């Protein structure tokens, strides 16, 4: 089987979407025996053609070839630097409004011609969020991670909503198969997009082997750069954005801290800031928690395992997750988990966590207190989490993904 796989997304995606695509492709290329050929497509106009990601360069194998495809970029005059002057920019926007539809159609046609040429002889094309393209005569697969733009549109920018609408339209009208990263996401796809269940295949994500219990000295050394000590903090990992429910987490943490100011470790927020993040920091300041809640920003991948290992527990009361990778990473590191009783999170965590109602601050407060006060429960959950995490590997994800590809080919024959 010859597999076309879009890697354009690896140059522009962040956080979980990048993690999924990078680790899935790496596992696909490492499958033994290497029975498949891979045609890796990087379409320059989507990301400008100059972006670099060193880790992407490691995705090589004797049975894989990468094609950097040039085409026509959908440009807007109003974005050109020399037109950013009063009067000129307004004229440029007017011209854009007149030409945008025609230019967009031309850019799409050029893309179709270029990619159709490169994908000659391919049996399957696994497209992405940034490159929704169905080559003529080739079976097409796409992955849907979550449905948050439909479920929580108020938590997203209009640009993100528009991009996801295009992705969902492609999935509904053109994709031959859809991979959902959880049963919860599959149910949402069926309910919200009206896609028949038979077209949707659930393939769970995996966890990188780097997320595992580490020696105490390694953990201590990793935490030192963040001025943290082992078992000395409660951890949250994820982008600071409304869906992560950090305002309520901060409110619940504040309630715990007011009850026991000398026996509550700091809350550490690890992750980049996303859209509408300001409310979280305003809440921290309003509640007088600037010394108790530590925002350490985006953490290098190499530092994350030590950060999970050193945490007293992970607090992750998200409003919705298509999969919920941080809870799996924490479990793989032997760290207890507090999480929400909604969406995919119970499906991933199983019996290895304390569950809270994400819309109820008191429920989150009670969950924090329970884990803070019960060391035996933390140890029990950590052991269950370690066992549970073994079910989620990228090798298994790669094998099940190729099974989806083979199923489509078998259907055709």
Secondary structure, 3 states (H helix, E strand, C coil): CEEEEECCHHHHCCHHHHHHHHHHHHHHHHCCCCCCEEEEEEEHHHHCCCCCCHHHHHCCCCCEEEEEECCCCCCCHHHCHHHCCCCHHHHHHHHHHHHHHHHHHHHHHHHHHHHHHHCCCCCEEECCCCCCCCCCCCEEEEEECCCHHHHCHHHCCHHHHHHHHHHHHHHHHCCCEEEECCHHHHHHHHHHHCCCHHHEEECCCCCCCCCCCCCHHHHHHHHHCCCCCCCCEEEEECCECHHHCHHHHHHHHHHHHHHCCCCCCEEEEECCECCCCHHHHHHHHHCCCCCCEEEEECCCHHHHHHHHHHCCEEEECCCCCCCCHHHHHHHHCCCCEEEECCCCHHHHHCCCEEEECCCCHHHHHHHHHHHHHCHHHHHHHHHHHHHHHCCCCHHHHHHHHHHHHHHHHHHHC
